[in-house]
């Protein structure tokens, strides 16, 4: 942290008052990559700088709009257009800036009920007033990202960042960029895009029946007029139902002739069993929460009355990956709604 005359750095928009003398304080913690933990019922976000000065900024929050299950270490799953705003007041919601006499390890320091005796705090500032603004978005929407983890980028799967007119090849209500089975044939897209050996391909993707439609978008992969999803045995479908295990929906499990499962062999179309069961379409996603603090003061805690004021300070962002994301196809959602209605009628 550097302190110099206000006349030189007033343009930073950050100043402090101490008995009439004005100095400027410049923090090296803005736009940090934040870390999160829970302590004493509060969420704590922090950033540390162990460069020229050993310093930290920590934000303590207690608000029922934030995630109440920190097993996933995520601040919030609220990706609505309206940010969460929390007033800084009291001990539950406050911002703390500290300078230390030695390097500080964030998790050891901030995630314990009693902070360690070392490093020693040389200066401490605590917020007085102000508002925390938390804006959360999905962090897997870049065109070259792969939101559903199926091996195809969002751009390749028809993600539309401007108009939201995303491609939904199988019309199941889940856009391809979030759909693990783009053609609804119960063979995951990730497995269907891989071409091997001398198999014919379209743009590098497997196309078993050479009809110009790659397998991952083709509901009849071998062109035998039997849907891939139906080239299964009734026994396996019954097991999928009885054991609640959609692994048995996989057409790969049904018969092999010439080393091929039925759904890839145009010369074999038996056994066949028609059904409407679909794979579990739940995936995991990545989130980014940006934390901005507006119209607040930091009060030095040594009794000097030093008061550092900010109009706006972007503390940083919290990036979290592999968070479960529940989604249903139109058919599955209809079944869920029917079950909920049945349960409601039973309770009545």
matplotlib code that plots the C-alpha trace (Angstrom):
import matplotlib.pyplot as plt

x = [0.0, 1.4, 0.5, 1.3, -0.1, -3.7, -2.8, -0.9, -3.4, -6.8, -7.7, -7.8, -11.1, -9.9, -9.0, -8.7, -9.2, -7.2, -7.3, -7.4, -4.4, -5.3, -3.5, -4.2, -4.3, -3.9, -4.9, -3.5, -6.5, -9.1, -10.4, -8.9, -9.7, -11.6, -11.7, -14.7, -15.3, -17.8, -17.0, -19.3, -22.4, -21.0, -19.7, -16.2, -14.7, -11.1, -8.1, -4.5, -1.5, 1.9, 4.0, 5.6, 3.0, 1.3, -2.3, -5.8, -9.4, -12.1, -15.8, -18.1, -21.7, -24.7, -27.8, -30.5, -30.3, -26.8, -26.1, -27.0, -25.0, -21.3, -20.4, -20.2, -18.3, -20.5, -21.8, -25.1, -26.8, -29.0, -28.2, -31.2, -30.7, -31.1, -28.0, -28.2, -27.6, -26.6, -26.1, -22.9, -23.8, -22.8, -20.6, -22.6, -22.0, -18.7, -15.6, -12.2, -8.9, -5.7, -1.9, 0.3, 3.9, 4.5, 3.0, -0.6, -2.1, -5.7, -7.5, -5.5, -6.2, -9.9, -11.4, -10.7, -12.8, -9.7, -7.1, -3.5, -1.2, 1.1, 1.2, 0.4, -2.0, -0.3, -3.3, -7.0, -9.9, -13.5, -16.4, -19.0, -22.0, -22.1, -23.7, -22.3, -23.6, -23.3, -23.8, -23.7, -23.6, -22.8, -19.1, -19.3, -20.9, -17.9, -18.2, -15.2, -16.4, -18.2, -21.0, -22.4, -19.0, -19.8, -16.7, -18.2, -17.9, -20.9, -20.4, -20.4, -23.7, -25.5, -25.2, -26.6, -25.1, -27.1, -30.7, -30.9, -32.2, -30.1, -30.1, -32.2, -31.7, -34.0, -36.6, -36.5, -36.5, -32.8, -30.6, -27.7, -25.0, -26.6, -27.7, -25.6, -27.6, -28.3, -30.3, -32.3, -31.1, -29.8, -26.2, -24.3, -23.1, -19.5, -19.4, -21.0, -18.6, -15.5, -14.6, -12.2, -10.5, -11.9, -15.4, -16.8, -17.0, -18.6, -16.3, -14.4, -17.5, -18.7, -21.4, -22.1, -24.7, -23.0, -26.2, -24.4, -25.8, -23.2, -24.2, -24.5, -27.4, -28.8, -31.7, -31.1, -27.4, -27.3, -30.1, -32.2, -35.4, -35.3, -34.6, -31.3, -33.1, -35.3, -32.6, -32.5, -33.8, -37.0, -35.0, -32.6, -35.4, -37.2, -33.9, -33.6, -37.1, -36.7, -33.2, -33.8, -30.6, -30.5, -27.2, -29.5, -31.0, -27.7, -28.2, -24.5, -25.7, -27.9, -26.4, -23.3, -22.9, -19.6, -18.4, -21.1, -24.0, -27.4, -27.8, -24.7, -25.5, -27.9, -28.2, -29.5, -32.7, -33.8, -34.4, -36.4, -38.4, -40.2, -40.1, -40.0, -37.3, -34.5, -31.1, -30.7, -29.8, -28.4, -25.0, -22.5, -21.9, -19.5, -20.5, -18.9, -20.0, -18.6, -18.5, -18.7, -18.9, -20.4, -20.6, -18.7, -16.1, -13.3, -12.6, -9.1, -9.5, -6.7, -8.8, -7.2, -10.5, -8.9, -11.8, -11.2, -14.1, -15.0, -17.7, -17.2, -14.7, -14.8, -13.4, -13.2, -14.8, -15.5, -15.3, -16.7, -16.9, -18.5, -21.7, -24.7, -27.2, -30.6, -32.4, -35.2, -36.4, -39.9, -41.0, -39.2, -40.5, -44.1, -43.5, -42.1, -45.1, -47.5, -45.7, -45.9, -49.6, -50.2, -48.3, -50.4, -53.6, -52.5, -51.8, -55.2]
y = [0.0, 3.4, 6.7, 9.9, 13.5, 13.8, 16.6, 14.0, 11.2, 12.8, 11.3, 7.8, 8.9, 7.4, 9.5, 9.6, 12.2, 12.2, 15.3, 17.5, 15.9, 14.3, 11.2, 8.8, 5.1, 2.8, -0.9, -3.7, -5.9, -4.6, -7.2, -10.1, -13.7, -14.4, -17.4, -18.5, -20.3, -20.4, -19.5, -18.9, -19.0, -16.3, -16.5, -15.1, -14.0, -12.8, -11.8, -11.4, -9.7, -10.8, -8.6, -5.4, -5.1, -8.0, -7.1, -8.6, -7.6, -9.8, -9.6, -11.2, -11.8, -13.3, -13.2, -15.8, -15.0, -16.5, -20.2, -22.1, -25.2, -24.4, -28.0, -26.7, -23.5, -21.3, -17.9, -18.0, -19.8, -16.7, -15.8, -13.4, -10.0, -8.3, -8.4, -9.3, -6.2, -6.4, -3.4, -3.3, -2.9, -4.5, -7.6, -9.8, -7.8, -6.0, -5.4, -5.6, -4.4, -5.4, -4.9, -7.5, -7.8, -11.0, -13.1, -14.2, -17.5, -16.8, -20.1, -20.6, -17.0, -16.5, -20.0, -20.5, -19.4, -17.8, -16.4, -17.5, -15.3, -14.8, -12.8, -9.8, -7.1, -3.7, -1.8, -2.6, -0.8, -1.8, -0.7, 1.8, 1.7, 0.9, -1.7, -5.0, -5.8, -9.4, -10.2, -13.8, -15.3, -18.6, -18.8, -21.4, -19.4, -18.4, -19.6, -21.8, -23.2, -26.6, -26.0, -29.6, -31.3, -33.4, -32.6, -30.0, -26.2, -24.0, -22.5, -25.9, -26.7, -23.6, -21.4, -17.9, -15.3, -12.5, -13.5, -16.7, -18.6, -21.7, -24.8, -27.7, -30.5, -33.1, -30.6, -32.0, -28.5, -28.6, -26.6, -28.6, -26.7, -28.0, -31.4, -34.4, -36.3, -34.0, -36.5, -38.2, -41.6, -42.5, -42.6, -39.7, -37.1, -37.4, -41.1, -40.5, -37.8, -40.0, -41.6, -44.5, -46.7, -46.5, -45.4, -42.7, -39.3, -35.9, -33.0, -35.5, -36.9, -40.5, -41.1, -44.8, -44.9, -42.2, -40.2, -36.9, -36.7, -37.4, -40.0, -37.5, -35.8, -38.9, -40.7, -43.7, -44.2, -47.3, -46.2, -49.4, -47.4, -48.4, -45.7, -46.1, -45.8, -48.7, -51.1, -52.5, -55.5, -55.4, -57.0, -54.1, -51.5, -53.3, -53.3, -49.5, -49.1, -51.6, -50.4, -46.8, -46.9, -45.3, -47.1, -50.0, -47.7, -47.8, -49.4, -50.6, -53.3, -55.0, -57.8, -57.7, -59.2, -58.7, -56.8, -54.2, -53.4, -53.6, -49.8, -49.6, -52.6, -52.0, -55.8, -56.4, -54.9, -57.4, -57.3, -54.1, -52.5, -49.2, -47.0, -43.4, -43.5, -40.9, -40.4, -38.3, -34.9, -33.3, -31.7, -29.6, -25.9, -23.1, -19.8, -16.4, -14.0, -10.4, -8.5, -4.7, -2.5, 1.0, 4.2, 3.0, 4.1, 2.2, 3.3, 2.8, 0.9, 2.6, 5.4, 7.9, 8.6, 8.0, 7.6, 6.2, 6.7, 4.8, 5.5, 2.1, -0.7, -4.0, -6.4, -9.2, -12.4, -15.9, -18.6, -22.0, -25.0, -28.4, -27.3, -29.7, -28.3, -30.0, -30.0, -32.1, -32.7, -31.7, -35.3, -35.7, -32.4, -33.6, -36.8, -34.8, -32.5, -35.5, -37.1, -33.8, -33.5, -37.1, -36.4, -33.3, -35.2, -38.0, -35.4, -33.8]
z = [0.0, -1.0, 0.6, -1.1, -1.3, -2.4, -4.8, -6.9, -6.8, -6.3, -9.7, -8.1, -6.4, -3.1, -0.2, 3.6, 6.3, 9.5, 11.7, 8.6, 6.9, 3.6, 2.3, -0.5, -0.1, -3.1, -2.6, -4.8, -4.3, -6.8, -9.4, -7.4, -7.8, -4.6, -2.4, -0.2, 3.0, 5.9, 9.4, 12.4, 10.1, 7.8, 4.3, 4.0, 0.7, 0.6, -1.4, -0.3, -1.6, -0.4, -2.6, -1.4, 1.3, 3.1, 2.9, 2.6, 1.9, 3.4, 2.9, 5.6, 4.7, 6.3, 4.1, 3.4, -0.3, -0.5, -0.9, 2.2, 1.3, 1.1, 0.4, -3.2, -2.1, -4.3, -3.3, -5.2, -8.1, -8.8, -12.4, -12.8, -14.3, -10.9, -8.7, -5.0, -2.9, 0.8, 3.1, 5.0, 8.7, 12.0, 12.4, 10.0, 6.9, 6.7, 4.7, 6.4, 5.1, 7.0, 6.7, 8.3, 9.4, 7.4, 4.6, 5.2, 4.1, 3.3, 4.2, 7.4, 8.4, 7.4, 7.8, 11.5, 14.5, 16.0, 13.6, 14.1, 16.2, 13.2, 11.1, 13.3, 12.1, 11.8, 10.5, 10.2, 8.5, 8.8, 6.6, 7.8, 5.5, 1.9, -0.3, -1.7, -5.2, -6.3, -10.0, -11.0, -14.5, -16.1, -16.8, -19.6, -22.4, -24.5, -28.1, -27.6, -24.3, -23.9, -21.5, -21.6, -21.7, -24.7, -26.7, -29.0, -28.4, -27.8, -31.3, -32.9, -31.2, -32.3, -29.2, -30.0, -27.7, -29.1, -29.8, -27.6, -30.7, -29.7, -31.9, -30.5, -33.0, -31.5, -30.3, -26.8, -25.1, -24.2, -26.6, -28.1, -26.2, -23.0, -24.3, -23.7, -26.3, -29.3, -31.3, -28.5, -29.4, -25.9, -27.1, -25.5, -28.0, -26.7, -27.7, -31.1, -32.4, -32.3, -35.6, -35.5, -38.0, -41.6, -40.5, -42.8, -41.3, -41.9, -40.9, -38.8, -37.1, -37.3, -40.0, -40.0, -42.7, -44.9, -45.2, -44.6, -41.1, -38.4, -35.9, -33.0, -34.9, -36.6, -34.8, -37.1, -37.2, -39.5, -41.8, -41.3, -40.6, -37.0, -34.5, -32.7, -29.3, -30.2, -31.2, -27.7, -25.9, -23.8, -20.9, -20.8, -20.8, -18.0, -16.0, -16.6, -15.1, -12.2, -11.2, -12.0, -14.1, -17.5, -18.3, -19.5, -22.2, -24.1, -27.5, -27.3, -24.9, -27.4, -29.5, -31.7, -35.1, -36.9, -33.9, -34.2, -31.9, -33.7, -33.9, -36.1, -38.3, -41.1, -41.6, -38.1, -36.7, -34.1, -31.2, -31.3, -28.4, -28.7, -25.6, -24.6, -21.9, -22.1, -20.6, -17.5, -18.9, -15.7, -16.2, -14.3, -15.1, -14.2, -12.5, -12.0, -9.3, -9.5, -6.2, -6.3, -3.3, -3.6, -1.5, 1.5, 4.0, 5.7, 9.2, 10.7, 13.9, 15.9, 17.1, 14.7, 12.9, 9.5, 7.1, 3.6, 1.2, -2.0, -4.6, -6.2, -5.7, -7.6, -5.1, -7.6, -8.8, -7.6, -10.2, -9.4, -11.7, -11.7, -10.0, -10.6, -13.0, -13.1, -16.4, -18.0, -21.5, -22.3, -21.9, -18.6, -17.3, -18.1, -16.2, -13.2, -13.3, -13.3, -10.3, -8.4, -9.2, -8.0, -4.8, -4.2, -4.8, -2.4, 0.3, -0.1]

ax = plt.figure().add_subplot(projection="3d")
ax.plot(x, y, z, "-o")
ax.set_aspect("equal")
plt.show()
